[in-house]
């Protein structure tokens, strides 16, 4: 429960940075700094999701295999 709530908090931080980059939310930070923050928050979210999956009993191999499958699927659409 605690990890799920923390993940929600991280997604909130990510959303705030995206709003800054889009100009919807005011910020004195440079676009470069905001992009860095988005990369940082996104990475934190992914790590937290993996941590939750480990706690749910998924093995490292299961997580890696499924992640690779989904990333490859996504990459097939990226030009």
C-alpha positions in Angstrom: 0.0 0.0 0.0 2.8 2.4 1.0 4.7 1.7 -2.2 1.6 2.2 -4.3 0.9 5.6 -2.6 4.6 6.6 -3.1 4.3 5.7 -6.8 1.2 8.0 -7.1 3.3 10.8 -5.6 6.0 10.2 -8.1 3.5 10.3 -11.0 2.3 13.6 -9.6 5.8 15.0 -9.7 6.2 13.8 -13.3 2.9 15.4 -14.2 4.0 18.7 -12.7 7.3 18.7 -14.7 5.3 18.0 -17.9 3.0 20.9 -17.2 6.1 23.1 -16.7 7.5 22.0 -20.0 4.2 22.6 -21.9 4.0 26.1 -20.4 0.8 25.4 -18.5 2.5 25.7 -15.2 4.9 28.6 -14.6 8.6 27.9 -13.8 11.8 29.7 -13.7 13.7 26.6 -14.7 15.2 26.2 -18.2 13.7 23.7 -20.6 16.9 21.6 -20.3 16.4 21.4 -16.5 12.7 20.5 -16.8 13.6 17.8 -19.3 16.2 16.4 -16.9 13.6 16.4 -14.1 11.1 14.6 -16.4 13.8 11.9 -17.2 14.6 11.6 -13.4 10.9 11.3 -12.3 10.1 8.9 -15.1 13.1 6.7 -14.1 12.0 6.8 -10.5 8.5 5.7 -11.5 9.8 2.7 -13.5 12.0 1.6 -10.6 9.2 1.9 -8.1 7.0 -0.2 -10.4 9.7 -2.9 -10.6 10.0 -2.8 -6.9 6.3 -3.3 -6.4 6.4 -6.2 -8.9 9.3 -7.8 -6.9 7.2 -7.5 -3.7 4.3 -9.2 -5.5 6.5 -12.2 -6.1 7.5 -11.8 -9.7 11.1 -12.9 -10.4 13.8 -10.7 -11.9 13.7 -12.8 -15.0 9.9 -12.5 -15.4 10.2 -8.7 -15.1 13.1 -8.5 -17.5 11.5 -10.8 -20.1 8.1 -8.9 -20.0 9.8 -5.5 -20.1 11.9 -6.5 -23.0 8.9 -7.8 -24.9 6.9 -4.7 -24.3 9.8 -2.3 -25.1 10.5 -4.2 -28.3 6.8 -3.9 -29.2 6.9 -0.1 -28.5 10.1 0.3 -30.5 8.5 -1.3 -33.5 6.2 1.8 -33.6 8.9 4.4 -33.1 10.3 5.9 -36.2 
